[in-house]
């Protein structure tokens, strides 16, 4: 049951932590803990950053998907 909830959250999340961990070559678990602890200390600023980064990553994925499916590139 717990594993199903974890996999559901990971599929539905933006992937910000995964992207940043791959980009900066750090552990995914440590980065997630950093976001959790810093959100308590900084009174929600990391949550705002996470949501904005998620929106930007979503837009980048959408634009790159639209660019790849052009009829002229076939």
C-alpha positions in Angstrom: 0.0 0.0 0.0 2.7 2.4 1.0 4.8 1.5 -2.1 1.7 2.2 -4.3 1.3 5.6 -2.8 5.0 6.4 -3.3 5.0 5.4 -6.9 1.8 7.4 -7.5 3.3 10.6 -6.0 6.5 10.1 -8.0 4.6 9.7 -11.3 2.3 12.7 -10.6 5.0 15.1 -9.4 6.9 17.5 -11.6 10.2 15.8 -11.4 12.0 18.9 -10.2 14.2 17.0 -7.6 15.1 14.3 -10.1 16.1 16.9 -12.7 18.2 18.9 -10.2 19.8 15.8 -8.8 20.8 14.6 -12.3 21.9 18.1 -13.3 24.1 18.7 -10.3 25.1 15.0 -9.8 23.9 14.7 -6.2 21.8 12.1 -4.4 18.1 12.3 -5.0 17.3 11.5 -1.4 19.5 14.2 0.0 18.0 16.8 -2.3 14.5 15.9 -1.3 15.5 16.1 2.4 17.0 19.5 1.7 13.7 20.7 0.2 11.8 19.4 3.1 14.0 20.8 5.8 14.6 24.2 4.1 10.8 24.6 3.6 10.4 24.5 7.4 13.3 26.9 8.0 12.5 29.4 5.2 8.8 29.5 5.8 7.7 28.1 2.4 10.1 29.7 0.0 11.4 26.4 -1.3 7.8 25.3 -2.0 7.3 28.3 -4.2 10.6 27.6 -5.9 9.6 24.0 -6.4 6.3 24.9 -8.0 7.8 27.5 -10.3 10.6 25.1 -11.3 7.9 22.5 -12.0 6.0 24.8 -14.2 9.1 25.8 -16.1 10.1 22.1 -16.6 6.6 21.3 -17.8 6.7 24.1 -20.3 10.1 23.0 -21.5 8.8 19.4 -22.0 5.8 20.6 -23.9 7.8 22.9 -26.2 10.4 20.2 -26.9 7.6 17.6 -27.6 5.9 20.0 -30.0 9.1 20.8 -31.7 9.9 17.1 -32.3 6.5 16.3 -33.8 6.8 18.7 -36.7 5.6 17.5 -40.1 8.7 19.1 -41.8 11.1 17.0 -39.8 9.7 13.7 -41.0 
